[in-house]
Amino acid sequence: GAGVSQSPSNKVTEKGKDVELRCDPISGHTALYWYRQSLGQGLEFLIYFQGNSAPDKSGLPSDRFSAERTGGSVSTLTIQRTQQEDSAVYLCASSLGPLRVIQYFGAGTRLSVL
Amino acid sequence: ELKVEQNPLFLSMQEGKNYTIYCNYSTTSDRLYWYRQDPGKSLESLFVLLSNGAVKQEGRLMASLDTKARLSTLHITAAVHDLSATYFCAVDAAGGATNKLIFGTGTLLAVQP
């Protein structure tokens, strides 16, 4: 498709389990971002990848969160030992590059931790 | 720490009326974004404002930026029901040096027939 694709769209997990969320950016976009949207915290930046540069991980809330981007394209956000406060919608966005200002967002993954 | 505040948080208005949503931010930035989010949907880019005094218009929406006042406004003219959504402003966290966006709290707009 032409847009940012995220999977799964919904994920229900038990507290303590690990989850992986996937993002497939728009073809040709070198920059990729993860954000989290929750009722209590609003929209928060998590991590930013730009080409082959080291990612900006400054928004990751704890060391249980990690992300990788393979081959400069698909990204996976992993949350280990999930907690109830991790419940949120995780949004991925991509842009043509750091100087290309518009970020295009995917539909998100709604994560529910029981 | 950069903070972005929007007001009002909730706006109920009648069709045909005009109103303005305000976005204040706490540190210098010359790049400000407006996004729209429909319930259960993702964010749609509306405007990117890149300089002081920038004004952009699309249909019934007009956005402006005053970097000296650290203020952006989103003006709605003659509202229609289709504009009902949540509107977010966002500012680049490092004043234009990165693409890390800090979002406002959002304004939930409900346009009543």
Interface residues (C-beta under 8 A of the other chain):
Chain A: A31 Y33 Y35 G42 L43 E44 F45 Y48 Q50 D56 S58 G59 L91 A93 S95 P98 V101 I102 Q103 Y104 F105 G106 A107 G108
Chain B: R31 Y33 Y35 K41 S42 L43 E44 S45 V48 L50 F88 A90 A93 T98 N99 K100 L101 I102 F103 G104 T105 G106
